[in-house]
C-alpha cells in the first residue's frame, strides 16, 4: 500500500485529485517530518479508512517514533478542540466565550516534537474540521514563530487534497456496494 496505490484507486473523474495528491505530497518542499506528520494527521482527520490504510505505512517510515505519536496526538486533540471551539464560536451567545474550557490539552504544551511542527499539524487538522477559531490561533502562533505563509498554505493544501481523496474513495466504495447489491 502506498501513495501510488491511493492515486491509482481514484476514478478518472477525479484526475485532478490524483494529480494534486502527487504534487502536494510527492513534490512538497516541506521537510520530511513536517510533511509526513501533516499527511498522517490529515489522514486520521479525514476519517477515511482507505486513506489512512494507504498513507500510514509511508508516514511511519518517514517519521521518528516521537513524531509519529505527535502527529496522531495532533489529530486526536484537534478532534476535540475543533468541535469545542467551533461550537463556542458558532453559538450566538458570546458568554460561552468567557467560560473556562475545563478540558485537558497538555499535549499542546509538550507534544514531543518541535512546537512549530505540532502547530502546523494542528492547523491542517483544523482545516479539515472547519474550525475558524482554531485555524486563526494556530496560524498566529506559526507566523509569530517565523513560519512563512507558503508553509502554512502547504499544510492546508495537503489537508484539502487528503480530505477530497477520502471523500471520493469512500463514496466510490459505497456506490460499488450499491451496484453489487
CNS distance restraints for C-alpha pairs under 8 A (distance, minus, plus):
assign (resid   1 and name CA) (resid   5 and name CA) 6.02 0.50 0.50
assign (resid   1 and name CA) (resid   6 and name CA) 7.73 0.50 0.50
assign (resid   1 and name CA) (resid  53 and name CA) 7.50 0.50 0.50
assign (resid   1 and name CA) (resid  54 and name CA) 5.11 0.50 0.50
assign (resid   1 and name CA) (resid  55 and name CA) 7.67 0.50 0.50
assign (resid   1 and name CA) (resid  57 and name CA) 7.56 0.50 0.50
assign (resid   2 and name CA) (resid   6 and name CA) 6.33 0.50 0.50
assign (resid   2 and name CA) (resid  54 and name CA) 5.12 0.50 0.50
assign (resid   2 and name CA) (resid  55 and name CA) 6.04 0.50 0.50
assign (resid   2 and name CA) (resid  57 and name CA) 7.40 0.50 0.50
assign (resid   2 and name CA) (resid  58 and name CA) 6.72 0.50 0.50
assign (resid   3 and name CA) (resid   7 and name CA) 6.21 0.50 0.50
assign (resid   3 and name CA) (resid  22 and name CA) 7.83 0.50 0.50
assign (resid   3 and name CA) (resid  54 and name CA) 6.53 0.50 0.50
assign (resid   3 and name CA) (resid  55 and name CA) 6.24 0.50 0.50
assign (resid   3 and name CA) (resid  58 and name CA) 7.90 0.50 0.50
assign (resid   4 and name CA) (resid   8 and name CA) 6.15 0.50 0.50
assign (resid   5 and name CA) (resid   9 and name CA) 6.14 0.50 0.50
assign (resid   5 and name CA) (resid  54 and name CA) 7.39 0.50 0.50
assign (resid   6 and name CA) (resid  10 and name CA) 6.86 0.50 0.50
assign (resid   6 and name CA) (resid  51 and name CA) 7.19 0.50 0.50
assign (resid   6 and name CA) (resid  54 and name CA) 6.29 0.50 0.50
assign (resid   7 and name CA) (resid  18 and name CA) 5.07 0.50 0.50
assign (resid   7 and name CA) (resid  21 and name CA) 7.10 0.50 0.50
assign (resid   7 and name CA) (resid  22 and name CA) 7.53 0.50 0.50
assign (resid   8 and name CA) (resid  18 and name CA) 7.58 0.50 0.50
assign (resid   9 and name CA) (resid 169 and name CA) 7.57 0.50 0.50
assign (resid  10 and name CA) (resid  14 and name CA) 6.14 0.50 0.50
assign (resid  10 and name CA) (resid  15 and name CA) 7.22 0.50 0.50
assign (resid  10 and name CA) (resid  17 and name CA) 7.80 0.50 0.50
assign (resid  10 and name CA) (resid  18 and name CA) 6.55 0.50 0.50
assign (resid  10 and name CA) (resid 165 and name CA) 7.56 0.50 0.50
assign (resid  10 and name CA) (resid 168 and name CA) 7.52 0.50 0.50
assign (resid  10 and name CA) (resid 169 and name CA) 6.61 0.50 0.50
assign (resid  11 and name CA) (resid  15 and name CA) 6.98 0.50 0.50
assign (resid  14 and name CA) (resid  18 and name CA) 6.59 0.50 0.50
assign (resid  14 and name CA) (resid 168 and name CA) 7.77 0.50 0.50
assign (resid  15 and name CA) (resid  19 and name CA) 6.27 0.50 0.50
assign (resid  16 and name CA) (resid  20 and name CA) 5.99 0.50 0.50
assign (resid  17 and name CA) (resid  21 and name CA) 5.84 0.50 0.50
assign (resid  17 and name CA) (resid 161 and name CA) 6.57 0.50 0.50
assign (resid  17 and name CA) (resid 164 and name CA) 7.30 0.50 0.50
assign (resid  17 and name CA) (resid 165 and name CA) 6.52 0.50 0.50
assign (resid  18 and name CA) (resid  22 and name CA) 6.35 0.50 0.50
assign (resid  19 and name CA) (resid  23 and name CA) 6.27 0.50 0.50
assign (resid  20 and name CA) (resid  24 and name CA) 5.89 0.50 0.50
assign (resid  20 and name CA) (resid 161 and name CA) 6.70 0.50 0.50
assign (resid  21 and name CA) (resid  25 and name CA) 6.07 0.50 0.50
assign (resid  21 and name CA) (resid  26 and name CA) 7.55 0.50 0.50
assign (resid  21 and name CA) (resid 158 and name CA) 7.80 0.50 0.50
assign (resid  21 and name CA) (resid 161 and name CA) 6.16 0.50 0.50
assign (resid  21 and name CA) (resid 162 and name CA) 7.26 0.50 0.50
assign (resid  22 and name CA) (resid  26 and name CA) 4.95 0.50 0.50
assign (resid  22 and name CA) (resid  27 and name CA) 6.96 0.50 0.50
assign (resid  23 and name CA) (resid  27 and name CA) 4.78 0.50 0.50
assign (resid  23 and name CA) (resid  28 and name CA) 6.72 0.50 0.50
assign (resid  24 and name CA) (resid  28 and name CA) 5.39 0.50 0.50
assign (resid  24 and name CA) (resid 154 and name CA) 7.46 0.50 0.50
assign (resid  24 and name CA) (resid 157 and name CA) 7.01 0.50 0.50
assign (resid  24 and name CA) (resid 158 and name CA) 5.83 0.50 0.50
assign (resid  24 and name CA) (resid 161 and name CA) 7.89 0.50 0.50
assign (resid  25 and name CA) (resid  35 and name CA) 7.27 0.50 0.50
assign (resid  25 and name CA) (resid  39 and name CA) 7.87 0.50 0.50
assign (resid  25 and name CA) (resid 158 and name CA) 7.21 0.50 0.50
assign (resid  28 and name CA) (resid  35 and name CA) 7.34 0.50 0.50
assign (resid  28 and name CA) (resid 154 and name CA) 7.90 0.50 0.50
assign (resid  30 and name CA) (resid  34 and name CA) 6.01 0.50 0.50
assign (resid  30 and name CA) (resid  35 and name CA) 5.42 0.50 0.50
assign (resid  30 and name CA) (resid 151 and name CA) 7.32 0.50 0.50
assign (resid  31 and name CA) (resid  35 and name CA) 6.05 0.50 0.50
assign (resid  32 and name CA) (resid  36 and name CA) 5.90 0.50 0.50
assign (resid  32 and name CA) (resid  62 and name CA) 6.62 0.50 0.50
assign (resid  32 and name CA) (resid  63 and name CA) 7.53 0.50 0.50
assign (resid  33 and name CA) (resid  37 and name CA) 5.71 0.50 0.50
assign (resid  33 and name CA) (resid  62 and name CA) 7.01 0.50 0.50
assign (resid  33 and name CA) (resid  63 and name CA) 5.84 0.50 0.50
assign (resid  33 and name CA) (resid  67 and name CA) 7.09 0.50 0.50
assign (resid  33 and name CA) (resid 117 and name CA) 7.77 0.50 0.50
assign (resid  34 and name CA) (resid  38 and name CA) 6.02 0.50 0.50
assign (resid  34 and name CA) (resid 117 and name CA) 5.69 0.50 0.50
assign (resid  34 and name CA) (resid 120 and name CA) 7.70 0.50 0.50
assign (resid  34 and name CA) (resid 121 and name CA) 7.78 0.50 0.50
assign (resid  35 and name CA) (resid  39 and name CA) 6.19 0.50 0.50
assign (resid  35 and name CA) (resid 155 and name CA) 7.98 0.50 0.50
assign (resid  36 and name CA) (resid  40 and name CA) 5.98 0.50 0.50
assign (resid  36 and name CA) (resid  58 and name CA) 7.95 0.50 0.50
assign (resid  36 and name CA) (resid  59 and name CA) 5.15 0.50 0.50
assign (resid  36 and name CA) (resid  62 and name CA) 6.52 0.50 0.50
assign (resid  36 and name CA) (resid  63 and name CA) 6.75 0.50 0.50
assign (resid  37 and name CA) (resid  41 and name CA) 6.04 0.50 0.50
assign (resid  37 and name CA) (resid  59 and name CA) 7.03 0.50 0.50
assign (resid  37 and name CA) (resid  63 and name CA) 7.22 0.50 0.50
assign (resid  37 and name CA) (resid  67 and name CA) 6.78 0.50 0.50
assign (resid  37 and name CA) (resid  68 and name CA) 6.71 0.50 0.50
assign (resid  37 and name CA) (resid  70 and name CA) 7.91 0.50 0.50
assign (resid  37 and name CA) (resid  71 and name CA) 5.07 0.50 0.50
assign (resid  37 and name CA) (resid 117 and name CA) 7.77 0.50 0.50
assign (resid  37 and name CA) (resid 121 and name CA) 6.54 0.50 0.50
assign (resid  38 and name CA) (resid  42 and name CA) 5.99 0.50 0.50
assign (resid  38 and name CA) (resid  71 and name CA) 7.08 0.50 0.50
assign (resid  38 and name CA) (resid 120 and name CA) 7.26 0.50 0.50
assign (resid  38 and name CA) (resid 121 and name CA) 4.93 0.50 0.50
assign (resid  38 and name CA) (resid 124 and name CA) 6.76 0.50 0.50
assign (resid  38 and name CA) (resid 155 and name CA) 6.60 0.50 0.50
assign (resid  38 and name CA) (resid 158 and name CA) 7.40 0.50 0.50
assign (resid  38 and name CA) (resid 159 and name CA) 7.80 0.50 0.50
assign (resid  39 and name CA) (resid  43 and name CA) 5.95 0.50 0.50
assign (resid  39 and name CA) (resid  55 and name CA) 7.46 0.50 0.50
assign (resid  39 and name CA) (resid  59 and name CA) 7.14 0.50 0.50
assign (resid  39 and name CA) (resid 158 and name CA) 6.91 0.50 0.50
assign (resid  39 and name CA) (resid 159 and name CA) 7.63 0.50 0.50
assign (resid  39 and name CA) (resid 162 and name CA) 7.77 0.50 0.50
assign (resid  40 and name CA) (resid  44 and name CA) 6.26 0.50 0.50
assign (resid  40 and name CA) (resid  52 and name CA) 7.51 0.50 0.50
assign (resid  40 and name CA) (resid  55 and name CA) 6.96 0.50 0.50
assign (resid  40 and name CA) (resid  56 and name CA) 6.20 0.50 0.50
assign (resid  40 and name CA) (resid  59 and name CA) 6.04 0.50 0.50
assign (resid  40 and name CA) (resid  68 and name CA) 7.89 0.50 0.50
assign (resid  40 and name CA) (resid  71 and name CA) 6.36 0.50 0.50
assign (resid  40 and name CA) (resid  72 and name CA) 7.11 0.50 0.50
assign (resid  41 and name CA) (resid  45 and name CA) 6.16 0.50 0.50
assign (resid  41 and name CA) (resid  71 and name CA) 5.19 0.50 0.50
assign (resid  41 and name CA) (resid  72 and name CA) 5.74 0.50 0.50
assign (resid  41 and name CA) (resid  74 and name CA) 6.49 0.50 0.50
assign (resid  41 and name CA) (resid  75 and name CA) 5.01 0.50 0.50
assign (resid  41 and name CA) (resid 121 and name CA) 6.30 0.50 0.50
assign (resid  41 and name CA) (resid 122 and name CA) 7.97 0.50 0.50
assign (resid  41 and name CA) (resid 124 and name CA) 7.78 0.50 0.50
assign (resid  41 and name CA) (resid 125 and name CA) 6.53 0.50 0.50
assign (resid  42 and name CA) (resid  46 and name CA) 5.90 0.50 0.50
assign (resid  42 and name CA) (resid  75 and name CA) 7.22 0.50 0.50
assign (resid  42 and name CA) (resid 121 and name CA) 7.80 0.50 0.50
assign (resid  42 and name CA) (resid 124 and name CA) 6.64 0.50 0.50
assign (resid  42 and name CA) (resid 125 and name CA) 5.65 0.50 0.50
assign (resid  42 and name CA) (resid 128 and name CA) 7.44 0.50 0.50
assign (resid  42 and name CA) (resid 158 and name CA) 7.69 0.50 0.50
assign (resid  42 and name CA) (resid 159 and name CA) 5.63 0.50 0.50
assign (resid  42 and name CA) (resid 162 and name CA) 6.64 0.50 0.50
assign (resid  42 and name CA) (resid 163 and name CA) 7.45 0.50 0.50
assign (resid  43 and name CA) (resid  47 and name CA) 7.05 0.50 0.50
assign (resid  43 and name CA) (resid  48 and name CA) 7.13 0.50 0.50
assign (resid  43 and name CA) (resid  51 and name CA) 5.95 0.50 0.50
assign (resid  43 and name CA) (resid  52 and name CA) 5.02 0.50 0.50
assign (resid  43 and name CA) (resid  55 and name CA) 7.08 0.50 0.50
assign (resid  43 and name CA) (resid  56 and name CA) 7.78 0.50 0.50
assign (resid  43 and name CA) (resid 162 and name CA) 6.49 0.50 0.50
assign (resid  43 and name CA) (resid 163 and name CA) 7.64 0.50 0.50
assign (resid  44 and name CA) (resid  48 and name CA) 7.38 0.50 0.50
assign (resid  44 and name CA) (resid  52 and name CA) 6.08 0.50 0.50
assign (resid  44 and name CA) (resid  72 and name CA) 7.47 0.50 0.50
assign (resid  44 and name CA) (resid  75 and name CA) 6.43 0.50 0.50
assign (resid  45 and name CA) (resid  75 and name CA) 5.97 0.50 0.50
assign (resid  45 and name CA) (resid  79 and name CA) 7.44 0.50 0.50
assign (resid  45 and name CA) (resid 125 and name CA) 6.04 0.50 0.50
assign (resid  45 and name CA) (resid 128 and name CA) 6.82 0.50 0.50
assign (resid  45 and name CA) (resid 129 and name CA) 7.53 0.50 0.50
assign (resid  46 and name CA) (resid  51 and name CA) 7.80 0.50 0.50
assign (resid  46 and name CA) (resid 128 and name CA) 7.02 0.50 0.50
assign (resid  46 and name CA) (resid 162 and name CA) 6.95 0.50 0.50
assign (resid  46 and name CA) (resid 163 and name CA) 5.17 0.50 0.50
assign (resid  46 and name CA) (resid 166 and name CA) 6.29 0.50 0.50
assign (resid  46 and name CA) (resid 167 and name CA) 7.98 0.50 0.50
assign (resid  47 and name CA) (resid  52 and name CA) 7.87 0.50 0.50
assign (resid  47 and name CA) (resid 166 and name CA) 7.61 0.50 0.50
assign (resid  48 and name CA) (resid  52 and name CA) 6.27 0.50 0.50
assign (resid  48 and name CA) (resid 166 and name CA) 5.16 0.50 0.50
assign (resid  48 and name CA) (resid 167 and name CA) 7.32 0.50 0.50
assign (resid  48 and name CA) (resid 170 and name CA) 6.71 0.50 0.50
assign (resid  49 and name CA) (resid  53 and name CA) 6.00 0.50 0.50
assign (resid  50 and name CA) (resid  54 and name CA) 6.14 0.50 0.50
assign (resid  50 and name CA) (resid 166 and name CA) 7.24 0.50 0.50
assign (resid  50 and name CA) (resid 169 and name CA) 7.50 0.50 0.50
assign (resid  50 and name CA) (resid 170 and name CA) 7.60 0.50 0.50
assign (resid  51 and name CA) (resid  55 and name CA) 6.06 0.50 0.50
assign (resid  51 and name CA) (resid 162 and name CA) 7.62 0.50 0.50
assign (resid  51 and name CA) (resid 165 and name CA) 7.49 0.50 0.50
assign (resid  51 and name CA) (resid 166 and name CA) 5.76 0.50 0.50
assign (resid  52 and name CA) (resid  56 and name CA) 5.54 0.50 0.50
assign (resid  53 and name CA) (resid  57 and name CA) 7.44 0.50 0.50
assign (resid  54 and name CA) (resid  58 and name CA) 7.97 0.50 0.50
assign (resid  55 and name CA) (resid  59 and name CA) 6.25 0.50 0.50
assign (resid  56 and name CA) (resid  60 and name CA) 6.01 0.50 0.50
assign (resid  57 and name CA) (resid  61 and name CA) 6.16 0.50 0.50
assign (resid  58 and name CA) (resid  62 and name CA) 6.20 0.50 0.50
assign (resid  59 and name CA) (resid  63 and name CA) 6.02 0.50 0.50
assign (resid  59 and name CA) (resid  68 and name CA) 7.44 0.50 0.50
assign (resid  60 and name CA) (resid  64 and name CA) 7.47 0.50 0.50
assign (resid  60 and name CA) (resid  65 and name CA) 7.73 0.50 0.50
assign (resid  60 and name CA) (resid  68 and name CA) 6.26 0.50 0.50
assign (resid  63 and name CA) (resid  67 and name CA) 5.63 0.50 0.50
assign (resid  63 and name CA) (resid  68 and name CA) 5.55 0.50 0.50
assign (resid  64 and name CA) (resid  68 and name CA) 6.04 0.50 0.50
assign (resid  65 and name CA) (resid  69 and name CA) 6.24 0.50 0.50
assign (resid  66 and name CA) (resid  70 and name CA) 6.06 0.50 0.50
assign (resid  66 and name CA) (resid 112 and name CA) 6.08 0.50 0.50
assign (resid  66 and name CA) (resid 113 and name CA) 6.77 0.50 0.50
assign (resid  67 and name CA) (resid  71 and name CA) 6.04 0.50 0.50
assign (resid  67 and name CA) (resid 112 and name CA) 7.13 0.50 0.50
assign (resid  67 and name CA) (resid 113 and name CA) 6.01 0.50 0.50
assign (resid  68 and name CA) (resid  72 and name CA) 6.47 0.50 0.50
assign (resid  69 and name CA) (resid  73 and name CA) 6.07 0.50 0.50
assign (resid  70 and name CA) (resid  74 and name CA) 6.12 0.50 0.50
assign (resid  70 and name CA) (resid 111 and name CA) 5.75 0.50 0.50
assign (resid  70 and name CA) (resid 112 and name CA) 6.25 0.50 0.50
assign (resid  70 and name CA) (resid 113 and name CA) 6.75 0.50 0.50
assign (resid  70 and name CA) (resid 118 and name CA) 7.03 0.50 0.50
assign (resid  71 and name CA) (resid  75 and name CA) 6.46 0.50 0.50
assign (resid  71 and name CA) (resid 118 and name CA) 7.05 0.50 0.50
assign (resid  71 and name CA) (resid 121 and name CA) 6.69 0.50 0.50
assign (resid  72 and name CA) (resid  76 and name CA) 6.20 0.50 0.50
assign (resid  73 and name CA) (resid  77 and name CA) 6.00 0.50 0.50
assign (resid  73 and name CA) (resid 107 and name CA) 7.21 0.50 0.50
assign (resid  73 and name CA) (resid 111 and name CA) 7.68 0.50 0.50
assign (resid  74 and name CA) (resid  78 and name CA) 5.93 0.50 0.50
assign (resid  74 and name CA) (resid 108 and name CA) 7.95 0.50 0.50
assign (resid  74 and name CA) (resid 118 and name CA) 6.58 0.50 0.50
assign (resid  74 and name CA) (resid 121 and name CA) 6.24 0.50 0.50
assign (resid  74 and name CA) (resid 122 and name CA) 5.39 0.50 0.50
assign (resid  74 and name CA) (resid 125 and name CA) 7.65 0.50 0.50
assign (resid  75 and name CA) (resid  79 and name CA) 6.07 0.50 0.50
assign (resid  75 and name CA) (resid 121 and name CA) 7.71 0.50 0.50
assign (resid  75 and name CA) (resid 122 and name CA) 6.90 0.50 0.50
assign (resid  75 and name CA) (resid 125 and name CA) 6.19 0.50 0.50
assign (resid  76 and name CA) (resid  80 and name CA) 6.88 0.50 0.50
assign (resid  77 and name CA) (resid  81 and name CA) 6.14 0.50 0.50
assign (resid  77 and name CA) (resid 105 and name CA) 6.96 0.50 0.50
assign (resid  77 and name CA) (resid 107 and name CA) 7.76 0.50 0.50
assign (resid  78 and name CA) (resid  82 and name CA) 5.39 0.50 0.50
assign (resid  78 and name CA) (resid 122 and name CA) 6.30 0.50 0.50
assign (resid  78 and name CA) (resid 125 and name CA) 6.59 0.50 0.50
assign (resid  78 and name CA) (resid 126 and name CA) 6.61 0.50 0.50
assign (resid  79 and name CA) (resid  83 and name CA) 6.62 0.50 0.50
assign (resid  79 and name CA) (resid 125 and name CA) 7.87 0.50 0.50
assign (resid  79 and name CA) (resid 129 and name CA) 7.51 0.50 0.50
assign (resid  80 and name CA) (resid  84 and name CA) 6.26 0.50 0.50
assign (resid  81 and name CA) (resid  85 and name CA) 5.81 0.50 0.50
assign (resid  81 and name CA) (resid  86 and name CA) 7.98 0.50 0.50
assign (resid  81 and name CA) (resid 134 and name CA) 7.78 0.50 0.50
assign (resid  82 and name CA) (resid  86 and name CA) 5.62 0.50 0.50
assign (resid  82 and name CA) (resid 126 and name CA) 6.24 0.50 0.50
assign (resid  82 and name CA) (resid 129 and name CA) 6.38 0.50 0.50
assign (resid  82 and name CA) (resid 130 and name CA) 7.41 0.50 0.50
assign (resid  82 and name CA) (resid 131 and name CA) 5.31 0.50 0.50
assign (resid  82 and name CA) (resid 134 and name CA) 6.61 0.50 0.50
assign (resid  83 and name CA) (resid  87 and name CA) 5.92 0.50 0.50
assign (resid  83 and name CA) (resid 129 and name CA) 7.92 0.50 0.50
assign (resid  83 and name CA) (resid 131 and name CA) 7.47 0.50 0.50
assign (resid  84 and name CA) (resid  88 and name CA) 6.20 0.50 0.50
assign (resid  85 and name CA) (resid  89 and name CA) 6.02 0.50 0.50
assign (resid  85 and name CA) (resid 131 and name CA) 7.04 0.50 0.50
assign (resid  85 and name CA) (resid 133 and name CA) 6.62 0.50 0.50
assign (resid  85 and name CA) (resid 134 and name CA) 7.04 0.50 0.50
assign (resid  86 and name CA) (resid  90 and name CA) 6.04 0.50 0.50
assign (resid  86 and name CA) (resid 130 and name CA) 7.70 0.50 0.50
assign (resid  86 and name CA) (resid 131 and name CA) 5.02 0.50 0.50
assign (resid  86 and name CA) (resid 132 and name CA) 6.93 0.50 0.50
assign (resid  86 and name CA) (resid 133 and name CA) 6.66 0.50 0.50
assign (resid  86 and name CA) (resid 134 and name CA) 7.82 0.50 0.50
assign (resid  87 and name CA) (resid  91 and name CA) 6.13 0.50 0.50
assign (resid  88 and name CA) (resid  96 and name CA) 6.04 0.50 0.50
assign (resid  88 and name CA) (resid  97 and name CA) 6.32 0.50 0.50
assign (resid  89 and name CA) (resid  94 and name CA) 7.91 0.50 0.50
assign (resid  89 and name CA) (resid  97 and name CA) 7.39 0.50 0.50
assign (resid  89 and name CA) (resid 133 and name CA) 7.21 0.50 0.50
assign (resid  91 and name CA) (resid  96 and name CA) 7.83 0.50 0.50
assign (resid  94 and name CA) (resid  98 and name CA) 7.45 0.50 0.50
assign (resid  95 and name CA) (resid  99 and name CA) 6.93 0.50 0.50
assign (resid 105 and name CA) (resid 109 and name CA) 7.69 0.50 0.50
assign (resid 106 and name CA) (resid 110 and name CA) 6.49 0.50 0.50
assign (resid 107 and name CA) (resid 111 and name CA) 4.84 0.50 0.50
assign (resid 108 and name CA) (resid 118 and name CA) 7.66 0.50 0.50
assign (resid 111 and name CA) (resid 115 and name CA) 7.02 0.50 0.50
assign (resid 111 and name CA) (resid 118 and name CA) 6.71 0.50 0.50
assign (resid 113 and name CA) (resid 117 and name CA) 6.98 0.50 0.50
assign (resid 113 and name CA) (resid 118 and name CA) 6.85 0.50 0.50
assign (resid 114 and name CA) (resid 118 and name CA) 6.62 0.50 0.50
assign (resid 115 and name CA) (resid 119 and name CA) 6.11 0.50 0.50
assign (resid 116 and name CA) (resid 120 and name CA) 6.10 0.50 0.50
assign (resid 116 and name CA) (resid 142 and name CA) 6.22 0.50 0.50
assign (resid 116 and name CA) (resid 145 and name CA) 7.41 0.50 0.50
assign (resid 116 and name CA) (resid 147 and name CA) 7.86 0.50 0.50
assign (resid 117 and name CA) (resid 121 and name CA) 6.27 0.50 0.50
assign (resid 118 and name CA) (resid 122 and name CA) 6.09 0.50 0.50
assign (resid 119 and name CA) (resid 123 and name CA) 6.09 0.50 0.50
assign (resid 119 and name CA) (resid 138 and name CA) 5.79 0.50 0.50
assign (resid 119 and name CA) (resid 141 and name CA) 7.49 0.50 0.50
assign (resid 119 and name CA) (resid 142 and name CA) 6.74 0.50 0.50
assign (resid 120 and name CA) (resid 124 and name CA) 6.27 0.50 0.50
assign (resid 120 and name CA) (resid 138 and name CA) 7.22 0.50 0.50
assign (resid 120 and name CA) (resid 139 and name CA) 7.94 0.50 0.50
assign (resid 120 and name CA) (resid 142 and name CA) 7.22 0.50 0.50
assign (resid 120 and name CA) (resid 152 and name CA) 6.89 0.50 0.50
assign (resid 120 and name CA) (resid 155 and name CA) 6.69 0.50 0.50
assign (resid 121 and name CA) (resid 125 and name CA) 6.28 0.50 0.50
assign (resid 121 and name CA) (resid 155 and name CA) 7.38 0.50 0.50
assign (resid 122 and name CA) (resid 126 and name CA) 6.07 0.50 0.50
assign (resid 122 and name CA) (resid 138 and name CA) 7.06 0.50 0.50
assign (resid 123 and name CA) (resid 127 and name CA) 6.24 0.50 0.50
assign (resid 123 and name CA) (resid 134 and name CA) 7.13 0.50 0.50
assign (resid 123 and name CA) (resid 135 and name CA) 5.48 0.50 0.50
assign (resid 123 and name CA) (resid 138 and name CA) 5.59 0.50 0.50
assign (resid 123 and name CA) (resid 139 and name CA) 6.87 0.50 0.50
assign (resid 123 and name CA) (resid 155 and name CA) 7.52 0.50 0.50
assign (resid 123 and name CA) (resid 156 and name CA) 7.42 0.50 0.50
assign (resid 124 and name CA) (resid 128 and name CA) 6.64 0.50 0.50
assign (resid 124 and name CA) (resid 155 and name CA) 5.46 0.50 0.50
assign (resid 124 and name CA) (resid 156 and name CA) 5.07 0.50 0.50
assign (resid 124 and name CA) (resid 158 and name CA) 7.60 0.50 0.50
assign (resid 124 and name CA) (resid 159 and name CA) 5.50 0.50 0.50
assign (resid 125 and name CA) (resid 129 and name CA) 6.22 0.50 0.50
assign (resid 125 and name CA) (resid 159 and name CA) 6.93 0.50 0.50
assign (resid 126 and name CA) (resid 130 and name CA) 5.75 0.50 0.50
assign (resid 126 and name CA) (resid 131 and name CA) 5.48 0.50 0.50
assign (resid 126 and name CA) (resid 132 and name CA) 7.66 0.50 0.50
assign (resid 126 and name CA) (resid 134 and name CA) 6.23 0.50 0.50
assign (resid 126 and name CA) (resid 135 and name CA) 5.85 0.50 0.50
assign (resid 127 and name CA) (resid 131 and name CA) 6.68 0.50 0.50
assign (resid 127 and name CA) (resid 132 and name CA) 7.89 0.50 0.50
assign (resid 127 and name CA) (resid 135 and name CA) 6.67 0.50 0.50
assign (resid 127 and name CA) (resid 156 and name CA) 6.25 0.50 0.50
assign (resid 127 and name CA) (resid 159 and name CA) 6.69 0.50 0.50
assign (resid 127 and name CA) (resid 160 and name CA) 7.66 0.50 0.50
assign (resid 128 and name CA) (resid 159 and name CA) 6.10 0.50 0.50
assign (resid 128 and name CA) (resid 160 and name CA) 6.88 0.50 0.50
assign (resid 128 and name CA) (resid 163 and name CA) 6.74 0.50 0.50
assign (resid 131 and name CA) (resid 135 and name CA) 6.18 0.50 0.50
assign (resid 132 and name CA) (resid 136 and name CA) 6.12 0.50 0.50
assign (resid 133 and name CA) (resid 137 and name CA) 6.17 0.50 0.50
assign (resid 134 and name CA) (resid 138 and name CA) 6.08 0.50 0.50
assign (resid 135 and name CA) (resid 139 and name CA) 5.95 0.50 0.50
assign (resid 136 and name CA) (resid 140 and name CA) 6.04 0.50 0.50
assign (resid 137 and name CA) (resid 141 and name CA) 6.41 0.50 0.50
assign (resid 138 and name CA) (resid 142 and name CA) 6.16 0.50 0.50
assign (resid 139 and name CA) (resid 143 and name CA) 6.02 0.50 0.50
assign (resid 139 and name CA) (resid 152 and name CA) 7.19 0.50 0.50
assign (resid 140 and name CA) (resid 144 and name CA) 5.99 0.50 0.50
assign (resid 141 and name CA) (resid 145 and name CA) 6.25 0.50 0.50
assign (resid 142 and name CA) (resid 146 and name CA) 6.52 0.50 0.50
assign (resid 142 and name CA) (resid 147 and name CA) 5.29 0.50 0.50
assign (resid 142 and name CA) (resid 148 and name CA) 7.96 0.50 0.50
assign (resid 142 and name CA) (resid 152 and name CA) 7.84 0.50 0.50
assign (resid 143 and name CA) (resid 147 and name CA) 4.99 0.50 0.50
assign (resid 143 and name CA) (resid 148 and name CA) 6.35 0.50 0.50
assign (resid 143 and name CA) (resid 149 and name CA) 7.48 0.50 0.50
assign (resid 147 and name CA) (resid 151 and name CA) 6.68 0.50 0.50
assign (resid 147 and name CA) (resid 152 and name CA) 7.30 0.50 0.50
assign (resid 148 and name CA) (resid 152 and name CA) 6.61 0.50 0.50
assign (resid 149 and name CA) (resid 153 and name CA) 5.98 0.50 0.50
assign (resid 150 and name CA) (resid 154 and name CA) 6.02 0.50 0.50
assign (resid 151 and name CA) (resid 155 and name CA) 6.49 0.50 0.50
assign (resid 152 and name CA) (resid 156 and name CA) 6.73 0.50 0.50
assign (resid 153 and name CA) (resid 157 and name CA) 6.02 0.50 0.50
assign (resid 154 and name CA) (resid 158 and name CA) 6.27 0.50 0.50
assign (resid 155 and name CA) (resid 159 and name CA) 6.31 0.50 0.50
assign (resid 156 and name CA) (resid 160 and name CA) 6.00 0.50 0.50
assign (resid 157 and name CA) (resid 161 and name CA) 6.23 0.50 0.50
assign (resid 158 and name CA) (resid 162 and name CA) 6.04 0.50 0.50
assign (resid 159 and name CA) (resid 163 and name CA) 6.00 0.50 0.50
assign (resid 160 and name CA) (resid 164 and name CA) 6.15 0.50 0.50
assign (resid 161 and name CA) (resid 165 and name CA) 6.06 0.50 0.50
assign (resid 162 and name CA) (resid 166 and name CA) 6.14 0.50 0.50
assign (resid 163 and name CA) (resid 167 and name CA) 6.17 0.50 0.50
assign (resid 164 and name CA) (resid 168 and name CA) 6.10 0.50 0.50
assign (resid 165 and name CA) (resid 169 and name CA) 6.07 0.50 0.50
assign (resid 166 and name CA) (resid 170 and name CA) 5.91 0.50 0.50
assign (resid 167 and name CA) (resid 171 and name CA) 6.06 0.50 0.50
assign (resid 168 and name CA) (resid 172 and name CA) 6.16 0.50 0.50
assign (resid 169 and name CA) (resid 173 and name CA) 6.17 0.50 0.50
assign (resid 170 and name CA) (resid 174 and name CA) 6.39 0.50 0.50
assign (resid 171 and name CA) (resid 175 and name CA) 6.15 0.50 0.50
assign (resid 172 and name CA) (resid 176 and name CA) 6.00 0.50 0.50
assign (resid 173 and name CA) (resid 177 and name CA) 6.35 0.50 0.50
assign (resid 174 and name CA) (resid 178 and name CA) 6.30 0.50 0.50
assign (resid 175 and name CA) (resid 179 and name CA) 6.26 0.50 0.50
assign (resid 176 and name CA) (resid 180 and name CA) 6.24 0.50 0.50
assign (resid 177 and name CA) (resid 181 and name CA) 6.03 0.50 0.50
